[in-house]
Amino acid sequence: MTAEHTPTDDTRATPTREELDARHAAVTAYIAEHLVPGFGPDDVAAGEQMWRDLAAGRLTSLG
């Protein structure tokens, strides 16, 4: 293991809720700016619903 990959005492395996929220906001902003203009909360909600439907076996096709 190299020095840059050595865990330290303040390294946590699980991010805090605040860290997750910040990551979510950053990813959403990046997608809207660089990949899909107009991407927003409705798109995130639709994607979350798609994953729930997939996990429940209700997703039979895309498009």
ChimeraX attribute file (.defattr): number of C-alpha atoms within 10 A of each C-alpha:
attribute: neighborCount
match mode: 1-to-1
recipient: residues
	/A:1	6
	/A:2	5
	/A:3	6
	/A:4	6
	/A:5	7
	/A:6	8
	/A:7	11
	/A:8	7
	/A:9	5
	/A:10	6
	/A:11	9
	/A:12	9
	/A:13	7
	/A:14	8
	/A:15	11
	/A:16	10
	/A:17	9
	/A:18	9
	/A:19	11
	/A:20	12
	/A:21	12
	/A:22	12
	/A:23	13
	/A:24	13
	/A:25	11
	/A:26	12
	/A:27	12
	/A:28	17
	/A:29	16
	/A:30	14
	/A:31	14
	/A:32	14
	/A:33	12
	/A:34	8
	/A:35	10
	/A:36	12
	/A:37	11
	/A:38	10
	/A:39	15
	/A:40	13
	/A:41	10
	/A:42	9
	/A:43	12
	/A:44	13
	/A:45	10
	/A:46	11
	/A:47	12
	/A:48	12
	/A:49	12
	/A:50	15
	/A:51	13
	/A:52	13
	/A:53	13
	/A:54	13
	/A:55	10
	/A:56	9
	/A:57	9
	/A:58	11
	/A:59	12
	/A:60	7
	/A:61	6
	/A:62	5
	/A:63	2
